[in-house]
């Protein structure tokens, strides 16, 4: 009798499980999203008192089941369900844009290399208001592909950029004093004058980069230029400082043997004068060659007052002693035109209309 009861219970349990699997359907997802941070923790509820139930990594595909304010209920590929913040997710459209950006940047030439100076946000487009792709830690290696200036929103301008308060003037402006009344009159006139003058919009440099993450992941996105520390080869930073030039990019032209037989790289250095946010990628270029007699780098060529656009195109040399040809788009006359140069040994000339212009050589 007991065996029959046990057998009947087992058959009933199997039947219930089969019926549940046949007729039970999980809630269909509202949309698809992807984890947008290095690690995203899923919690048991959207309330403040909650427990973690799962952890997903950047790029993991998630199904969105429900939304409540800034909280999103998602389901992982393994079937785990939990809540997370909306800011930790990337929509399917943003994820596709990110993948397209990675594909595009993989075919672009590298104009400079560097690393993140501080904790930095990687964006989908140039601008602080564009969606964030991922946060990069300090000292992450990056390849720089292209530069684009973007307007700085008024709210993004830090108070450190404002004029400091004059303490002595503040003390003299006590209520009821003659100096206070005079200063108030001057302030009103100054405000009236300033209201008629519209301040020029500020711009800042943004760079399209490929970030090399520690887990062998390569991410593409736009990074604020001031968060980038360029890994400029020595001794180019010293030469740029003495010339009052802010380094933008550089290129290896060729290598020549020194007296000891060590190969020495000869460089094309690109830079600009003045602050960031300029319409031109670079406004000056210099060529540094290795002098065998003095065993040091020398300034072989200087060109200023250009409005260059990255990248630099360099024709591959037929041999170690062959001439080097490089060019770039120049918009100094308003319309972008290709500007071509040719280097023979340590002599650099600009090529124009089939003829060579006189080189501008400097010694150092």
Sine and cosine of phi, psi and omega as CSV:
sin_phi,cos_phi,sin_psi,cos_psi,sin_omega,cos_omega
0.00,0.00,-0.69,0.72,0.00,-1.00
-0.90,0.44,-0.61,0.79,0.01,-1.00
-0.90,0.44,-0.62,0.78,0.02,-1.00
-0.91,0.41,-0.63,0.78,0.03,-1.00
-0.90,0.43,-0.71,0.70,0.01,-1.00
-0.89,0.46,-0.67,0.74,0.00,-1.00
-0.91,0.42,-0.66,0.75,0.03,-1.00
-0.91,0.42,-0.63,0.78,0.04,-1.00
-0.90,0.44,-0.66,0.75,0.01,-1.00
-0.90,0.43,-0.68,0.73,0.02,-1.00
-0.91,0.42,-0.63,0.78,0.03,-1.00
-0.91,0.41,-0.63,0.78,0.03,-1.00
-0.90,0.44,-0.69,0.72,0.03,-1.00
-0.89,0.46,-0.64,0.76,0.00,-1.00
-0.90,0.43,-0.67,0.74,0.01,-1.00
-0.90,0.44,-0.69,0.72,0.02,-1.00
-0.89,0.46,-0.66,0.75,-0.01,-1.00
-0.91,0.41,-0.67,0.74,0.03,-1.00
-0.91,0.41,-0.61,0.79,0.02,-1.00
-0.90,0.43,-0.69,0.72,0.01,-1.00
-0.93,0.37,-0.48,0.87,-0.05,-1.00
-0.98,0.21,-0.66,0.75,-0.15,-0.99
-0.96,-0.28,-0.21,0.98,0.00,-1.00
-1.00,0.09,0.80,-0.60,0.05,-1.00
-0.86,-0.51,0.77,-0.63,0.04,-1.00
-0.93,0.36,0.40,-0.92,-0.03,-1.00
-0.88,0.48,0.77,-0.64,0.00,-1.00
-0.93,0.38,0.58,-0.81,-0.03,-1.00
-0.95,0.30,0.54,-0.84,0.08,-1.00
-0.95,0.30,-0.63,0.78,-0.02,-1.00
-0.23,-0.97,0.02,-1.00,0.03,-1.00
-0.94,-0.35,0.65,-0.76,0.05,-1.00
-0.69,-0.72,0.15,-0.99,-0.02,-1.00
-0.73,-0.69,0.56,-0.83,0.04,-1.00
-0.89,0.45,0.80,-0.60,-0.11,-0.99
-0.96,-0.29,0.10,0.99,0.06,-1.00
-0.83,-0.56,0.20,-0.98,-0.03,-1.00
-0.83,0.56,-0.71,0.71,0.14,-0.99
-0.67,-0.74,0.67,-0.74,0.03,-1.00
-0.84,-0.55,0.82,-0.57,0.00,-1.00
-1.00,-0.07,0.74,-0.67,0.08,-1.00
-0.98,-0.18,0.71,-0.71,-0.07,-1.00
-0.92,-0.38,0.29,-0.96,-0.09,-1.00
-0.94,0.33,-0.44,0.90,-0.04,-1.00
-0.47,-0.88,0.18,-0.98,0.05,-1.00
-1.00,0.01,-0.04,1.00,0.00,-1.00
-0.96,0.28,0.19,-0.98,0.00,-1.00
-0.94,0.34,-0.60,0.80,0.06,-1.00
-1.00,0.03,0.94,-0.33,-0.11,-0.99
-0.43,-0.90,0.16,-0.99,0.00,-1.00
-0.76,-0.65,0.60,-0.80,0.07,-1.00
-0.94,0.34,0.67,-0.74,0.00,-1.00
-0.90,-0.43,-0.40,0.92,-0.02,-1.00
-0.28,-0.96,0.28,-0.96,0.05,-1.00
-0.71,-0.70,0.75,-0.66,0.03,-1.00
-0.87,-0.49,0.35,-0.94,-0.04,-1.00
-0.97,-0.25,0.20,-0.98,-0.02,-1.00
-0.84,0.54,0.75,-0.67,0.05,-1.00
1.00,0.02,-0.10,0.99,0.03,-1.00
-0.92,0.40,0.68,-0.73,-0.03,-1.00
-0.98,0.19,0.73,-0.68,-0.04,-1.00
-0.75,-0.66,0.53,-0.85,0.08,-1.00
-0.98,-0.20,0.81,-0.59,0.00,-1.00
-1.00,0.09,0.85,-0.52,-0.04,-1.00
-0.97,-0.24,-0.54,0.84,-0.08,-1.00
-0.35,-0.94,0.44,-0.90,0.06,-1.00
-0.79,-0.62,0.65,-0.76,0.07,-1.00
-0.58,-0.81,0.96,-0.29,-0.09,-1.00
0.82,0.57,-0.86,-0.51,0.01,-1.00
-0.99,-0.15,0.26,0.97,0.02,-1.00
-0.96,-0.27,0.58,-0.81,-0.05,-1.00
-0.76,-0.65,0.74,-0.67,0.08,-1.00
-1.00,-0.07,0.82,-0.57,-0.10,-0.99
-0.77,-0.64,0.28,-0.96,0.06,-1.00
-0.79,-0.62,0.74,-0.67,-0.02,-1.00
-0.99,0.13,0.12,-0.99,0.04,-1.00
-0.91,0.42,-0.43,0.90,0.02,-1.00
-1.00,0.09,-0.02,1.00,0.03,-1.00
1.00,-0.06,0.01,1.00,0.03,-1.00
-0.96,0.27,0.69,-0.73,-0.04,-1.00
-0.89,-0.45,0.71,-0.70,0.01,-1.00
-0.26,-0.96,0.09,-1.00,-0.04,-1.00
-0.95,-0.32,0.56,-0.83,0.07,-1.00
-0.50,-0.87,0.17,-0.99,0.00,-1.00
-0.98,0.18,0.54,-0.84,-0.02,-1.00
-0.89,0.46,-0.53,0.85,-0.01,-1.00
-0.92,0.39,-0.25,0.97,0.02,-1.00
-1.00,-0.02,0.11,0.99,-0.03,-1.00
-0.87,-0.49,0.48,-0.88,0.12,-0.99
-0.91,-0.41,0.72,-0.70,0.03,-1.00
-0.94,0.34,0.24,-0.97,0.00,-1.00
-0.90,0.44,-0.58,0.81,0.02,-1.00
-0.92,0.40,-0.70,0.71,0.02,-1.00
-0.91,0.42,-0.62,0.79,0.01,-1.00
-0.90,0.44,-0.65,0.76,0.03,-1.00
-0.92,0.39,-0.64,0.77,0.07,-1.00
-0.88,0.48,-0.64,0.77,0.04,-1.00
-0.89,0.45,-0.69,0.73,0.02,-1.00
-0.91,0.42,-0.63,0.77,0.05,-1.00
-0.90,0.44,-0.63,0.78,0.02,-1.00
-0.91,0.41,-0.62,0.78,0.04,-1.00
-0.91,0.41,-0.65,0.76,0.02,-1.00
-0.91,0.42,-0.67,0.74,0.00,-1.00
-0.91,0.41,-0.72,0.70,-0.06,-1.00
-0.93,0.37,-0.43,0.90,0.00,-1.00
-0.91,0.41,-0.38,0.92,-0.01,-1.00
-0.99,-0.14,-0.04,1.00,-0.05,-1.00
-1.00,-0.01,0.56,-0.83,0.04,-1.00
-0.95,0.31,0.53,-0.85,0.04,-1.00
-0.99,0.10,0.83,-0.56,-0.02,-1.00
-0.99,-0.12,-0.34,0.94,0.03,-1.00
-0.27,-0.96,0.28,-0.96,0.05,-1.00
-0.76,-0.65,0.47,-0.88,-0.01,-1.00
-0.19,-0.98,-0.39,-0.92,0.02,-1.00
-0.47,-0.88,0.33,-0.95,0.00,-1.00
-0.95,0.32,0.74,-0.67,-0.03,-1.00
-0.98,0.20,-0.59,0.81,-0.01,-1.00
-0.64,-0.77,-0.04,-1.00,0.13,-0.99
-0.88,0.48,0.85,-0.53,-0.19,-0.98
-0.75,-0.66,0.50,-0.87,0.06,-1.00
-0.99,-0.17,0.76,-0.64,0.07,-1.00
-1.00,-0.06,0.83,-0.56,-0.10,-1.00
-0.95,-0.32,0.33,-0.95,-0.01,-1.00
-0.98,0.18,-0.43,0.90,0.02,-1.00
-0.62,-0.79,0.29,-0.96,0.07,-1.00
-0.90,0.43,0.72,-0.69,0.01,-1.00
0.81,-0.59,0.61,-0.79,-0.04,-1.00
-0.95,0.32,-0.38,0.92,-0.02,-1.00
-1.00,0.06,-0.11,0.99,0.00,-1.00
-0.96,0.28,0.42,-0.91,-0.04,-1.00
-0.86,0.51,0.63,-0.78,0.03,-1.00
-0.99,0.11,0.70,-0.71,0.03,-1.00
-1.00,0.05,-0.78,0.62,-0.04,-1.00
-0.24,-0.97,0.42,-0.91,0.05,-1.00
-1.00,-0.08,0.77,-0.63,-0.02,-1.00
-0.98,-0.20,0.68,-0.73,0.07,-1.00
-0.96,0.29,0.14,-0.99,0.06,-1.00
-0.93,0.36,0.53,-0.85,0.07,-1.00
0.92,0.40,0.52,0.85,0.13,-0.99
-1.00,0.09,0.79,-0.61,-0.01,-1.00
-0.93,0.36,0.70,-0.72,-0.02,-1.00
-0.69,-0.73,0.52,-0.86,0.16,-0.99
-0.96,-0.28,0.75,-0.66,-0.03,-1.00
-0.99,-0.14,0.78,-0.63,-0.08,-1.00
-0.95,-0.33,-0.72,0.69,-0.10,-1.00
-0.48,-0.88,0.44,-0.90,-0.01,-1.00
-0.88,-0.48,0.56,-0.83,0.07,-1.00
-0.50,-0.87,0.81,-0.58,0.06,-1.00
-0.97,0.23,0.52,-0.85,0.01,-1.00
-0.65,-0.76,0.53,-0.85,0.01,-1.00
-0.92,0.38,0.59,-0.81,0.05,-1.00
-1.00,-0.06,0.83,-0.56,0.04,-1.00
-0.91,0.42,0.61,-0.80,-0.02,-1.00
-0.81,0.58,-0.59,0.81,-0.02,-1.00
-0.95,0.32,-0.31,0.95,-0.03,-1.00
-1.00,0.07,-0.19,0.98,0.00,-1.00
-0.97,0.25,0.85,-0.53,-0.07,-1.00
-0.96,0.29,0.38,-0.93,0.02,-1.00
-0.93,0.38,-0.32,0.95,0.01,-1.00
-0.92,0.40,-0.35,0.94,-0.01,-1.00
-1.00,0.09,-0.16,0.99,-0.01,-1.00
-0.99,0.16,0.29,-0.96,0.01,-1.00
-0.94,0.35,0.72,-0.69,0.01,-1.00
-0.95,0.32,0.40,-0.92,0.00,-1.00
-0.99,0.13,0.70,-0.71,0.04,-1.00
-0.98,0.18,0.92,-0.39,-0.08,-1.00
-0.91,0.42,-0.64,0.77,-0.02,-1.00
-0.91,0.42,-0.65,0.76,0.02,-1.00
-0.93,0.38,-0.56,0.83,0.01,-1.00
-0.91,0.41,-0.64,0.77,0.00,-1.00
-0.93,0.38,-0.56,0.83,-0.04,-1.00
-0.97,0.23,-0.26,0.97,-0.07,-1.00
-1.00,-0.09,0.81,0.59,0.03,-1.00
-0.99,0.15,0.53,-0.85,-0.03,-1.00
-0.86,0.51,0.69,-0.72,0.07,-1.00
1.00,0.03,-0.20,0.98,-0.02,-1.00
-0.99,0.12,0.37,-0.93,0.01,-1.00
-0.91,0.41,-0.61,0.79,0.00,-1.00
-0.92,0.38,-0.55,0.83,0.01,-1.00
-0.92,0.39,-0.69,0.72,0.02,-1.00
-0.90,0.44,-0.65,0.76,0.01,-1.00
-0.91,0.41,-0.63,0.77,-0.01,-1.00
-0.93,0.36,-0.62,0.79,0.03,-1.00
-0.89,0.45,-0.62,0.78,0.05,-1.00
-0.90,0.43,-0.66,0.75,0.02,-1.00
-0.92,0.39,-0.61,0.79,0.00,-1.00
-0.91,0.43,-0.63,0.78,0.03,-1.00
-0.90,0.43,-0.66,0.75,0.04,-1.00
-0.91,0.42,-0.63,0.77,-0.01,-1.00
-0.91,0.41,-0.65,0.76,0.01,-1.00
-0.91,0.42,-0.64,0.77,0.04,-1.00
-0.89,0.45,-0.62,0.78,-0.01,-1.00
-0.95,0.32,-0.64,0.77,-0.01,-1.00
-0.94,0.35,-0.50,0.86,-0.01,-1.00
-0.92,0.39,-0.42,0.91,0.02,-1.00
-0.99,0.14,-0.33,0.94,-0.04,-1.00
-0.98,-0.22,0.85,-0.52,0.02,-1.00
-1.00,0.05,0.82,-0.57,0.01,-1.00
-0.92,0.39,0.58,-0.82,0.02,-1.00
-0.94,0.35,0.70,-0.72,0.00,-1.00
-0.92,0.39,0.68,-0.73,0.02,-1.00
-1.00,0.07,0.54,-0.84,0.05,-1.00
-0.79,-0.61,0.41,-0.91,0.02,-1.00
-0.67,-0.74,0.41,-0.91,-0.04,-1.00
-0.99,0.13,0.70,-0.71,0.16,-0.99
-0.85,-0.53,0.60,-0.80,-0.06,-1.00
-0.84,-0.54,0.71,-0.70,0.19,-0.98
-0.98,0.19,0.87,-0.49,-0.11,-0.99
-0.78,-0.62,0.30,-0.96,0.19,-0.98
-0.87,-0.49,0.92,-0.38,-0.07,-1.00
-1.00,-0.05,0.75,-0.67,0.00,-1.00
-0.99,-0.16,0.98,-0.19,-0.05,-1.00
-0.98,0.21,0.37,-0.93,-0.06,-1.00
-0.89,0.46,-0.47,0.88,-0.01,-1.00
-1.00,0.05,0.41,0.91,0.03,-1.00
0.95,0.33,0.19,0.98,0.06,-1.00
-1.00,0.10,0.65,-0.76,0.07,-1.00
-0.91,-0.40,0.85,-0.52,-0.02,-1.00
-0.89,-0.45,0.64,-0.77,0.06,-1.00
-0.94,-0.33,0.56,-0.83,0.02,-1.00
0.10,-0.99,-0.02,-1.00,-0.04,-1.00
-0.97,-0.22,0.73,-0.69,-0.08,-1.00
-0.81,-0.58,0.65,-0.76,0.04,-1.00
-0.90,0.43,0.76,-0.65,-0.14,-0.99
-0.88,0.48,-0.56,0.83,-0.05,-1.00
-0.94,0.33,-0.20,0.98,0.05,-1.00
-1.00,-0.03,0.08,1.00,-0.05,-1.00
-0.95,-0.30,0.76,-0.65,0.12,-0.99
-0.95,-0.32,0.91,-0.41,-0.05,-1.00
-0.96,0.27,0.65,-0.76,0.07,-1.00
-1.00,-0.07,0.94,0.34,-0.08,-1.00
-0.98,0.22,0.76,-0.64,0.00,-1.00
-0.93,0.38,0.57,-0.82,0.05,-1.00
-0.95,0.30,0.57,-0.82,0.09,1.00
-0.98,-0.20,0.45,0.89,-0.08,-1.00
-0.86,0.51,-0.63,0.78,0.02,-1.00
-0.86,0.50,-0.60,0.80,0.01,-1.00
-0.92,0.40,-0.67,0.74,0.01,-1.00
-0.91,0.41,-0.64,0.77,0.00,-1.00
-0.92,0.39,-0.61,0.79,0.02,-1.00
-0.91,0.43,-0.69,0.72,0.01,-1.00
-0.91,0.41,-0.45,0.89,0.01,-1.00
-1.00,0.00,-0.03,1.00,-0.02,-1.00
0.92,0.40,0.57,0.82,-0.10,-1.00
-0.90,-0.44,0.71,-0.70,0.08,-1.00
-1.00,0.01,0.88,-0.48,-0.09,-1.00
-0.94,0.35,0.73,-0.68,0.04,-1.00
-0.94,-0.34,-0.72,0.69,-0.03,-1.00
-0.36,-0.93,0.14,-0.99,0.05,-1.00
-0.43,-0.90,0.29,-0.96,-0.03,-1.00
-0.57,-0.82,0.61,-0.79,0.06,-1.00
-1.00,0.07,0.87,-0.48,-0.02,-1.00
-0.99,0.14,-0.80,0.60,0.05,-1.00
-0.24,-0.97,-0.10,-1.00,0.04,-1.00
-0.74,-0.67,0.66,-0.75,0.00,-1.00
-0.81,-0.59,0.50,-0.87,-0.02,-1.00
-0.98,0.20,0.61,-0.79,0.11,-0.99
-1.00,0.06,-0.03,-1.00,0.01,-1.00
-0.89,0.47,-0.52,0.86,0.01,-1.00
-1.00,0.09,-0.06,1.00,-0.01,-1.00
1.00,-0.05,-0.04,1.00,0.01,-1.00
-0.97,0.25,0.75,-0.66,0.02,-1.00
-0.95,0.32,0.78,-0.63,-0.02,-1.00
-0.92,-0.39,0.77,-0.64,-0.03,-1.00
-0.98,0.18,0.68,-0.73,0.10,-0.99
-0.96,-0.30,0.73,-0.68,-0.24,-0.97
-0.90,-0.44,0.48,-0.88,0.27,-0.96
-0.95,-0.32,0.88,-0.48,-0.05,-1.00
-0.95,-0.33,0.77,-0.64,-0.01,-1.00
-0.91,-0.42,0.69,-0.72,-0.03,-1.00
-0.43,-0.90,-0.05,-1.00,-0.02,-1.00
-0.57,-0.82,0.36,-0.93,0.08,-1.00
-0.94,-0.34,0.66,-0.76,0.02,-1.00
0.99,-0.13,-0.13,-0.99,-0.09,-1.00
-0.97,0.24,0.06,-1.00,0.05,-1.00
-0.98,0.22,0.08,-1.00,0.03,-1.00
1.00,0.10,0.21,0.98,-0.01,-1.00
-0.97,0.25,0.42,-0.91,0.00,-1.00
-0.93,0.37,-0.43,0.90,-0.01,-1.00
-1.00,-0.05,0.61,-0.79,0.09,-1.00
-0.92,0.40,-0.64,0.77,0.06,-1.00
-0.49,-0.87,0.46,-0.89,-0.03,-1.00
-0.86,-0.52,-0.02,1.00,0.00,-1.00
-0.51,-0.86,0.49,-0.87,0.07,-1.00
-0.64,-0.77,0.53,-0.85,0.02,-1.00
-0.65,-0.76,0.57,-0.82,0.06,-1.00
-0.91,-0.41,0.80,-0.61,0.01,-1.00
-0.91,-0.42,0.84,-0.54,-0.01,-1.00
-0.90,-0.43,0.33,-0.94,-0.03,-1.00
-1.00,-0.03,0.85,-0.52,0.04,-1.00
-1.00,0.02,0.91,-0.41,-0.07,-1.00
-0.93,0.36,-0.59,0.81,-0.06,-1.00
-0.93,0.37,-0.71,0.70,-0.04,-1.00
-1.00,-0.07,-0.09,1.00,0.01,-1.00
0.81,0.59,0.80,0.60,0.03,-1.00
-0.34,-0.94,0.23,-0.97,0.05,-1.00
-0.98,0.19,0.59,-0.81,0.02,-1.00
-0.76,-0.64,0.51,-0.86,0.04,-1.00
-0.98,0.18,0.95,-0.31,-0.07,-1.00
-1.00,-0.01,-0.40,0.92,-0.09,-1.00
-0.38,-0.93,0.63,-0.78,0.03,-1.00
-0.71,-0.71,0.74,-0.67,0.07,-1.00
-0.65,-0.76,0.79,-0.62,0.00,-1.00
-0.82,-0.57,0.02,-1.00,0.05,-1.00
0.86,0.50,0.62,0.79,0.12,-0.99
-0.95,-0.32,0.28,-0.96,0.10,-0.99
-0.81,-0.59,0.98,0.22,-0.14,-0.99
-0.99,0.13,0.50,-0.87,0.04,-1.00
-0.86,-0.50,0.78,-0.63,0.05,-1.00
-0.97,0.25,0.47,-0.88,0.12,0.99
-1.00,-0.05,0.13,-0.99,0.10,-0.99
-1.00,0.04,0.74,-0.67,0.09,-1.00
-0.99,-0.13,0.82,-0.58,-0.01,-1.00
-0.82,-0.58,0.80,-0.60,0.04,-1.00
-0.98,0.20,0.70,-0.72,0.00,-1.00
-0.92,0.40,0.74,-0.67,-0.01,-1.00
-0.97,0.24,0.57,-0.82,-0.01,-1.00
-0.95,0.30,-0.39,0.92,-0.01,-1.00
-0.30,-0.95,0.08,-1.00,-0.04,-1.00
-0.89,0.45,-0.43,0.90,-0.02,-1.00
-0.98,-0.20,0.08,1.00,-0.05,-1.00
-0.97,0.23,0.38,-0.93,0.02,-1.00
-0.93,0.36,0.50,-0.86,0.01,-1.00
-0.96,-0.28,0.73,-0.68,0.04,-1.00
-0.85,-0.53,0.78,-0.63,0.06,-1.00
-0.66,-0.75,0.41,-0.91,-0.07,-1.00
-0.45,-0.89,0.23,-0.97,0.05,-1.00
-0.35,-0.94,0.26,-0.97,0.06,-1.00
-0.99,0.12,0.77,-0.64,-0.02,-1.00
-0.87,-0.50,0.78,-0.63,-0.02,-1.00
-0.90,-0.43,0.47,0.88,-0.02,-1.00
-0.92,0.40,-0.40,0.92,0.03,-1.00
-0.99,-0.17,0.22,0.97,0.02,-1.00
0.99,-0.15,-0.75,0.67,-0.01,-1.00
-0.98,-0.20,0.79,-0.61,-0.01,-1.00
-0.87,0.49,0.80,-0.60,0.05,-1.00
-0.72,-0.69,0.55,-0.84,-0.02,-1.00
-0.98,0.22,0.75,-0.66,-0.02,-1.00
-0.92,-0.40,0.84,-0.54,-0.15,-0.99
-0.88,-0.47,0.62,-0.78,0.03,-1.00
-0.75,-0.66,0.42,-0.91,0.02,-1.00
-0.70,-0.71,0.72,-0.69,0.01,-1.00
-0.91,-0.42,0.85,-0.53,0.09,-1.00
-0.92,-0.38,0.94,-0.35,-0.11,-0.99
0.85,0.53,-0.96,-0.29,0.02,-1.00
-0.92,-0.40,0.24,0.97,-0.02,-1.00
-0.96,-0.29,0.81,-0.59,-0.02,-1.00
-0.90,-0.44,0.76,-0.65,0.04,-1.00
-0.75,-0.66,0.51,-0.86,0.12,-0.99
-1.00,0.07,0.72,-0.69,-0.01,-1.00
-0.99,-0.16,0.85,-0.53,-0.02,-1.00
-0.63,-0.78,0.83,-0.56,0.02,-1.00
0.82,0.57,0.64,0.77,0.06,-1.00
0.98,0.18,0.04,1.00,0.00,-1.00
-0.83,-0.56,0.36,-0.93,0.00,-1.00
-0.99,-0.16,0.72,-0.69,0.12,-0.99
-1.00,0.07,0.32,-0.95,-0.02,-1.00
-0.90,0.44,0.70,-0.71,-0.01,-1.00
-0.96,0.29,0.42,-0.91,0.04,-1.00
-0.91,-0.41,0.99,-0.11,-0.11,-0.99
-0.97,-0.23,0.64,-0.77,0.05,-1.00
-0.79,-0.61,0.55,-0.84,0.06,-1.00
-0.93,-0.37,0.47,-0.88,-0.02,-1.00
-0.65,-0.76,0.00,0.00,0.00,0.00
